[in-house]
Amino acid sequence: RDHAGPGKNRDGKDFYGLYDAQDLVRKHKDEVGIQLLTYEMVVYVEDTSDYRQIKDVPEGHRSLSISGTELRRRLYCGLPIPTWFTFPEVIAELRKSYPPRHLQGFTLYF
């Protein structure tokens, strides 16, 4: 999974494919000398109240996910973060590091 990619290009499409990083490491695993352990994207399955790899979501069931960009937007805007996404204690810590704009301070330079 690409967790550190540059985001979307000017056309709004992901700059890199979902598994491009895995494919690159797989291609060079022997010269790098590592064994690659991969998994597909994990999503929350609302109908079964559990997490599964995207390939294991039963047909007709609704899956949910939040990107890092969406999480940061929710934090900065003070919007709720769904309880299925993470533990309340984690959300509380994240809110300390990413307070909404109206609670952020500012600096004036003279």
C-alpha positions, 0 to 999 in steps of 0.5 A: 500500500502506498502510504507516502506517495505524493498524492494526486496529479493535476487530473485528480488521479493518484500519482502512483498505483495502489500497489506500485511500491509493492511491485517495485520492491518485489521486482528488486527483492533479490538484489536488496536481500529482503523478503516482501510480505504483502497484503491488500488494502484493509477496509471496515465491513459495515455489515459484519462489523469487522476489518477485512482485506478488500478482496475478502469483502463478501459481495453486496456488503458495504466496505468503508475506509478513510484515507490519510488525507480525509483523516487530516481534513476531518481533524483540521476541520473539527469534524467527527471521526467514525468510531469504526476507524480507530479507538477514541483514545487515538482520536483524542491524541490525534486531535492534540496534534492536529487541532481544528483551525479555530483552536490553532495559534498563530505567530506574528513577525515584526 
